Amino acid sequence: MDGAAIRPAGPGDARALARLRYAFRAELGQASEPLEAFLARAVPWMAGRLEPGSRWRAWLAEAEDGAAAGCVWLQFIEKVPNPGDEEELHGYVTSMYVVPAARGAGIGAALLEAALGACRGAGVDSVILWPTSRSQPLYARFGFSEPDDLLALRLGTGRQLP
């Protein structure tokens, strides 16, 4: 793959996006659910989140032959109204993935720029994400750094698969 066209995803792209999500997690060794079971659950969820009016957005990278080459998801998260000098919206970037055959061609950077452009356009105060070790250099090039004002508490014990 030489490159890809980046475009906003819509509800009709949910199956391609779900397949990319599965590939991403499988590549990390974290797919414990069979593909078809995941698709049956994820496709309707993704299609619903991509309907107009949703706080979710996604972008799809497509190769010249139309094959899905990568994706990124963005969720706008409202903050409680603040009388201070900051915007009242965060952006959460997630599920950023480029298929192995398309890596190194700038697709990840183009996908991230699409999401960040939407954040800028919406007046987002800050953007958060959870990087993989492989993606950290890309995010650093865009100015992401480890916050000193954020704490996290993990409550989940894992979803029980049927």
FENGI-V409582 format. One record per residue. PSI is psi in radians with two decimals (none if undefined). Layout:
PSI, PSI
//
This chain:
2.25, -0.64, -2.98, 2.71, 2.35, 2.28, 2.69, 2.48, 2.62, -3.14, -0.59, -0.19, 0.05, -0.69, -0.77, -0.72, -0.69, -0.68, -0.71, -0.72, -0.76, -0.78, -0.73, -0.92, -0.60, -0.70, -0.56, -0.03, 0.43, 0.21, 1.79, -0.10, 2.43, 2.55, -0.88, -0.64, -0.72, -0.78, -0.71, -0.55, -0.72, -0.63, -0.88, -0.66, -0.86, -0.75, -0.75, -0.65, -0.32, 0.14, 2.66, 2.48, -0.14, 2.73, -0.03, 2.56, 2.72, 2.70, 2.53, 2.34, 2.20, 2.32, 2.94, -0.55, 0.06, -0.08, 2.49, 2.17, -0.26, 3.01, 2.89, 2.54, 2.61, 2.32, 2.28, 2.25, 2.06, 2.48, 2.77, 2.46, 2.44, 2.25, 0.00, -3.04, 1.11, 2.68, 2.85, 0.70, 2.37, 2.77, 2.37, 1.93, 2.29, 2.88, 0.70, 2.10, 2.41, 2.29, 2.56, -0.70, -0.29, 0.01, 2.63, 0.06, 0.14, 0.13, -0.75, -0.77, -0.71, -0.70, -0.79, -0.70, -0.63, -0.81, -0.75, -0.59, -0.71, -0.66, -0.80, -0.77, -0.51, -0.07, 0.63, 2.41, -0.85, 2.73, 2.32, 2.74, 2.87, 1.82, 2.76, 2.88, -0.58, -0.55, -0.21, -0.74, -0.65, -0.87, -0.65, -0.67, -0.47, 0.02, 0.08, 2.49, 2.91, 2.25, 2.66, 0.14, 0.52, 2.34, 2.66, 2.53, 2.05, 2.04, -0.41, 2.51, 0.07, 2.50, 2.39, 2.10, 2.53, none
//
